[in-house]
């Protein structure tokens, strides 16, 4: 057995049908560096909502989350195709991890003051590490040379645009972000034309699932921190207990619903939908992180009345939950059978989530959170019932599951 990584392994495309392909320990460590950035961003969103500025927080939240998500996604898909886990690969990954930490340090300034210097610097560091990986792939794997050069050149060119964006007046901030984000997301589409790189459906499905777990874990941490502050200020109350229990139940329901969809099977059967599914997770991941911020706001609202009122406090949680339900259906429906993410269950639940906060003046913030959690539990139950009904109707058409 090897005592450590080899100094150099010639980089070649890994097989998309490789058996037992799982996330490496390095990938798991890489994911953990994003916890700090996501936690800081969710905390800023919660603070903005509590302070009475929920609408003005949406744009900076999505902008900063894009930098976090896109850097993670680029590394994930590259690793699925070319992970050699040798010393050089680990060093280039370490560079990208360092960039994540710099980006995380810049989240408060970017979110509250529109100062993107640290965010841009951290993003640039991550991109340098990724460009180096693509250059290496182009040099060592001739069959992937064309897309590798396209990736390296495209990423470098767009990154130059992100740096130059710092020189623009503040009024061009949103427009320049949209343009550069579109260009960034266009690089894979252009690089893969006529010469696709390899990626493993099972590995990609697992990596996205692990990031969902990280986001849910961050939500638990954020709610716990808010609960600690509330308990320190007023002690244990029935309202706080209800919010805590209901919030945990809601997160459990989200986990359950997400992993009901057999994504690996769908990506294997319909790889042409990979871009749609992969890119759409920007909003799905952002919604899950926002659920954590909503629970944090609900804890504050249960401890003491907020400036925004009980209805808006309820919507801080209900809106991301409703978006989450819709996105789960929209992103997975092209890949799996309708009974596995049934629209007749998920979409009415999304509508119900948006109605529940209207009752907040009567049931209070704790009651609102509890009702949203019940809504999530109903989605779980409804999806299981629909799936089992289909199994009984067509038992031979359903593959066995482990």
N, C-alpha and C positions, 0 to 999 in steps of 0.2 A: 504494500500500500504506500502511495506517495505521501511524504511528510509535508508537502506544500506545493504551491503552484510552480509550474515550469517557467523558466525565464522567458522563453519565447515559443509559441505555438503558431505555425503558419495559419493565418486567418482564412477560413473557407466558410462558405454558406452552409449552415446546418440544415439537415433534412426537415421538411415540414411534416413528415410522418414519423419522426423519431419517437420511439417508444418511451413511455414513462418520463416525458420531459416535464420538469418542474422548475420552479423558481430557485435560483441559486442563493446561498447565504449572502453573497455580495449584493444581489438585487434586493433582498430583504433589508439589508443595512442601508442601501440607497433610499429605499422607501421611507425609512425612519427619519431621514434628514428632512423630509417634507412635513413631518408632524409639526415642527416648530413654526414653519411658514403658515401652514393652514390654521394652526391654533391662534396665531397672532391675527390673521385675517378675520377669522370668525369672531374673535373678541372685539375687533374694531367695528365689525358689522353690528354686533349686539349693542355696543356702546352708542353707536349712532342712532339706533332705533330707540333705545331708552332715552336718549337726549332729545328725541322728537324729530329726527331727520331721516326717516326710513327711506323715502324716495330718492333723496340725494345720495344715499349710500349705495344704491344699486349699481350705478355705472362704475365707480372706482372698485367696487367689490368684484365685478366681472372682469375688469381690466387686469387687476392684480392676480386674480385666480387664473386667468389665461396664461400668464407667465409661468405660474406654478405647474399647471396642468400640461402645457405644451412641452415644457422641458422634461417632465416625467414621461410623457407619451413618446417623445423622440428617443429617449434612452431605452424605453421598454421595447419598442419595435426593432430598434437596432440590435439589442441584446437577443431578441428572439431569432434573429437571422445570423448573427456573427459572434456570439459569446464564446471566447476561447478560454477565459478565466486564467490567462497567464499573467506574468508580472506587469507587462506593459498595459494590458487591458485593465488591470486593477488600478494602475496609476492614472490612466485617463479617466476612469470612473471616479477616482478620488478627486480629481480636478472638478468634475461636475458636481460632486457632493459639496465641495468648498463653495462653489457658486450658489448652491441652494441656501447655504447658511448666510451668505452675504445678502442674498435676496430677502431672506426672512428678516434680517436686521433692518431692511428698508421698508418693510410693510407699513408700519405706523406712519412714517413720513409720506409715503405715497398715498395712503388711504385718506388721511386727514388734511394734508397740505398740498397734495398733487406734486410732491417732490420725488421724482423718479430716478435720481442719480444712483442711489444704492441698488434699486431694483434693476436698473439697466446694467450696472456693473456686474451684479450677481448673474444676471441672465447672460451677459457676454462671456463670463468665465465658464459657465456651463456650455455655451455654444463652442468655445474654443476646444474643450474636451471632446465634444461630439464631432466637430470637424476633423480633429486628429484621428478619431476612430474611423471615420469614413475614408480619409486619405489612406489609412493603413489597409482598409478593406480593398480599396482600388489598387493598391500596390501589390498586395499578396494574393488576391483572388481575381484573376483575369476575367472570368465569366461575369463578374459583377462590376467590372471596371467602369462601364458607362454610367449606370445609375449611381455608383459611388462618387464619381467625379461631379455628377450633377447635384447630388446631395451636398457635397462639400462646398461647391461654388455657390449654390443657391442659398445655403444657410449663411455663408460668409457675407454675401451681398445684402441679404435682408438684415443681418445683424448690423452692418454698417448703417443701414437706414434707421435702426433703433437708436444707435448712438447719435446720429445727426438729429434725431427727433428732439433731443435735449435742447437744441439750439432754437427750436421753434417757439413762437409766442404761445402763451397758455391757451388762447382761444382756439388754437389748432390742435389741442391735445386729443380730443375725442376723434376727430376726423383722421388725424395721422395714425392714431392707434388702430382704427378700423382698417385703413389701407395696409398698414404693415402686418396686422394680424392675418388679413386675407392673403397677402404675399407669403407669409410664413407657412400658412396651411396649404398653399399652392405648391410649395417645393416638392413634397412627396408625390403629388399628382403628376408633376412634370418629370421628376426624376425617374419614376417607374414606367413611363411610357415606352412600350416596346421592349423593355428589359427589366422585368420585375425581380425584386429581391425575395428571398425565401423568408417565411415566417411560420411559426407553429401555432395552429388554432388553439390547441389545448393550453399551450404556454401563455398565449395572449389572454385567453379567457381567465386563466388563473391569476395573471398579473392584475387584470382589471378588478377581479374579485378581491384580491388582497388590498388594493387601494381603497375599495369600498369599506373594507374592515377597518383600515386606518382612519378613514373619515368618520366612521361610526365611533371608533375609539376616541377620536378627538372630541366628538360631541359629548360623550360620557365625561371626559375630562373637563370640558367647558361647563357642563351642567353641575359637576361636582364642585368646581371652584366657585360658581355662583351660589350654590347651596351652602358652602362653608361661610361665605360672606354674610348670607342671610341669617344663618344660625348664630354667627357671632354677634349680629346686631339685635336679634330678637328671640333667639332660642327656637326650640322645636315647636312647630305648630302643625295642626292637621292639614292646613293648606299646603305647606311645604312638603309634607309627606306625600300628599296626593300628587303633586306635580312631579316629585321625584319618581314615584312608582309608575305613574302614567308615562312620563318621559322615557323611562327605561323600557317599558312595554312597547312604546312606539318604535324605538330604535331596534328592538328585537323583531318587530313586525317588518320593518324595512329590510333588515338582513334576510329574513325568511323569504320575503317576496323576491328580492333580487336574485337569490340563489335557486329559486324555483325554475328559472329559465335555463334550459340546457344549451348554453351559449356555445360551448365547444362543438357540439354536433351541428349547430346552425352555421357557424363560421366555416366548418369543414365542408358542408354541403353547398353553401352559398358564399364563397369568398369575395364575390364582387360587391357584397354589402359591407365589407370590412371598413371602408372609409366612412360610410354613413354611420355605422355603429360606433366606430372608434372616435370620430370627431364629435358625434352627438353627446359623448360622455363629458365633454366640457361642461355642458349645462346640467347633466345628471349629477356629476360630482359636485358642482357648485350648489345644487339644490340640497344634496345630503349635508354638506358643510353648513349650509344656511339653516337646516333643521336644528343643528346643534346650537347655532346662535339664537334661534327662536325659543328653544328650551331654556337657554340662559336668560333671555328676556322674560319668559314666563315665570322663572324662579324669582326674578326681581319684582315682577308684578304681583306675585303671591305674597311676597314679604311686605310690600308697601305699594300704595297706588302710584302709578306712573303718569307722567305728563301726557302721554299719548292716549291714555284711557284704556279700559279693559277690552274694547272691541279691537282696537289696533294692536294691542298686545296679543290677542288671540290670532290675528291675521299674520303677525310676525312668524308664527309657527305654521298656521294653516296654509299659507301661500306656498312656501317651499314644499310642503307635504303634497299638495295638489299637483304642483309641477312635477314632483318626483313620480307620482303615479302615472301621469300622462306620458312622461318621458320613458318610463319603464315599458309602457305599451308601444309607443312609437318606435323606439330603438330596437326592441326585440321582436316585434311582430313580423318583419321581413325574414327573420331567421328561424323562427320556431312556429309550431302550430298554435292556433288561436286559443286552444284549451290550456296551453301552458302559460300564456299571459293573456287571459281572456278580457277583451275590451268591455264586454257586458258586465264585468265585475269591477275592473280597474277604473274605467272612465266615470261611472256613476259615483264611485268612492271619491274621485277627485272633485266632482261637483259638490258632494256632501261636505267635504273638508272646507270648501269655500263658504258654505252656508253656516256651519257650526259657530264661528265667532260672533254672529249676529246675536246669539243667545248669551253672550258673555255678561251683559248687565244683570241677567237673571241667575245664571249658574256660577258666575265668577270666573276668574282666570284658571283656578285649579279644575273646575268643572269643564271648561273649554278644552284644556289639555287632555283630560280624561276622555272626553268625547272624540277628540281627534285620534287618540290611541285606540279607542274602540273601533273607529273607522278603519284604521290600519289592520286591526285583528280581523275584521270582517272581510277585508281583501284576502288575507291569508286563508281563511276558512272557505271563502267563495272560490278561490283558485284551486284549492285542493278538491272541493266537491266537483267542480267542472272537470278537472283532470281525471278523477276517478270515474265519473260518468262516461267519459270518452273511452277509458280503458275497458269498461264493461261492454261498451257498444262495439268496439273494434279491438279485441285483445290481441289478435295476431299482428296488428299494425304497430303496436307499441314495443320498441326495443327494451330489452331488460336493462335495468339500472342497478348499479352497485349500491 
